[in-house]
C-alpha cells in the first residue's frame, strides 16, 4: 500500500497564525494594561467632585442649597466657576460666620486640597471661570506703568490710588489689596465678588490683569520708597490736609497760648 505523503501547509498559514496571536495578545493587553493618562485624569476628577460634594453638604448646603441652586440665605453657585470658590474659600470669606452688609476676610479653615475639591464640585454644576495659573498673574511680561493707568481708570474709585481700600455705602467697604495673593486679585477681577464688578477678558484682558497686579506689587512692595515721607495710608490729599490742619494748626495754637501765658506772667512780675 502506497504511503500517503504529508500535506504541505499553505505559505500564508504561518502569517495568519501570527496575526491571530498578535490580536489575542492585544486584546489581553487592553484588558489588563494600566489605564491611560486621560482615563486616570477623568477618574481623579470624578473622585475630586465626589469629595467636594461631601464637603459642600457639610459646610455650604445650609445657605446655598443642597444642589448649589441657592436659597434665601445664599446665592446660587451654578456657573460661578472654580475661580470664585478658590477666592471665597481661599481667603476665608466662606463659609461666612454671619450674614451682614459684607463678608470680611478671615482665617481659612479648609486646606488647599479641600478647596480644590469644592471647586471641582461647583464647576461640575455649570461652566465658569477657572482657577488662573501662575503664568497668568505672575510678573513676567507685565507692564507696571500700563497697570497703573488701568488701575486708576477702573479701581481707584473704591480701592484708593495704591489699593489701600476705602469705605462704601450702607456699611460696605473696598478691602485693602496690600499683601493679597496675586492669584486672589486675579480671581476677584474675574468673578466680581460681593460689591465688586466683574472684569472678564472682554473688559480687561489677561494681560491687563497681569499689568494691574504688577502695579499693585510695585506700589506696595517692601522696596517701594515714598518720596513724600509719611504716607498716612496713601489715602490722598484729603486725609493729608486734615492731618495738617488738626496737628499743624493745633500745634501753632498751643505755641501761641504758651507765648501769651509767658508774656502775661512777665508783665505781672
PyMOL commands that set and color helices and strands:
alter all, ss='L'
color gray80, all
select helices_A, chain A and resi 13-32+37-59+61-64+81-90+112-125+134-137+144-154+156-159+182-191+206-219+232-234+237-268
alter helices_A, ss='H'
color red, helices_A
select strands_A, chain A and resi 166-167+173-174
alter strands_A, ss='S'
color yellow, strands_A
deselect
rebuild
show_as cartoon
